[in-house]
């Protein structure tokens, strides 16, 4: 059992290190996609959360701006739940 525990521990540490090195926020904190600017909201060691600035939509009642949000893991971006910001 001790042999397997050591293997699992080493594999976990190596996986976290690999994800940390390939984190998109580690290399390019202000570029979201090729020519679309985004804002880095959270930069954790393993993943980053971005908000796309220039393509917001207005909610149905007109009270909120709805921004697209993306999570960056291992040099890829995936869309997550949108962010609602109250309009001024």
For each residue, the residues with C-beta under 8 A, 3 or more apart:
1: 4 5
2: 5 6
3: 6 7
4: 1 7 8
5: 1 2 8 9
6: 2 3 9 10
7: 3 4 10 11
8: 4 5 11 12
9: 5 6 12 13
10: 6 7 13 14
11: 7 8 14 15
12: 8 9 15 16
13: 9 10 16 17
14: 10 11 17 18
15: 11 12 18 19
16: 12 13 19 20 45 46
17: 13 14 20 21
18: 14 15 21 22 74
19: 15 16 22 23 45 46 47 73 74
20: 16 17 23 26 45 46
21: 17 18 26
22: 18 19 26 74 75
23: 19 20 26 27 43 44 45 46 47 48 72 73 74
24: 27 28 48 72 75 76 77
25: 28 29 40 43 48 50 72
26: 20 21 22 23 43 48
27: 23 24
28: 24 25 31
29: 25 40 43 48
30: 37 38 39 40
31: 28 37 38
32: 36 37 38 50 52 70 77
33: 36 38 77
34:
35:
36: 32 33 52 54 55
37: 30 31 32 53 54
38: 30 31 32 33 50 51 52 53 70
39: 30 50 51 53
40: 25 29 30 43 48 49 50
41: 49 50 51 69
42: 48 49
43: 23 25 26 29 40 48 49
44: 23 47 48
45: 16 19 20 23
46: 16 19 20 23 73
47: 19 23 44 71 72 73
48: 23 24 25 26 29 40 42 43 44 71 72
49: 40 41 42 43 69 70 71 72 80
50: 25 32 38 39 40 41 69 70 71 72 77
51: 38 39 41 67 68 69 83
52: 32 36 38 55 56 67 68 69 70
53: 37 38 39 56 67
54: 36 37
55: 36 52 68
56: 52 53 65 66 67 68
57: 65 66
58: 62 64 65 66 87
59: 62 63 64 65 66 84
60:
61: 64
62: 58 59 87
63: 59 86 87
64: 58 59 61 84 85 86 87
65: 56 57 58 59 84 85 86 87
66: 56 57 58 59 82 83 84 85
67: 51 52 53 56 82 83 84 85
68: 51 52 55 56 79 82
69: 41 49 50 51 52 79 80 81 82 83
70: 32 38 49 50 52 77 78 79 80
71: 47 48 49 50 77 78 80
72: 23 24 25 47 48 49 50 75 76 77 78
73: 19 23 46 47 76 78
74: 18 19 22 23
75: 22 24 72
76: 24 72 73
77: 24 32 33 50 70 71 72
78: 70 71 72 73
79: 68 69 70
80: 49 69 70 71
81: 69
82: 66 67 68 69
83: 51 66 67 69
84: 59 64 65 66 67
85: 64 65 66 67
86: 63 64 65
87: 58 62 63 64 65
88:
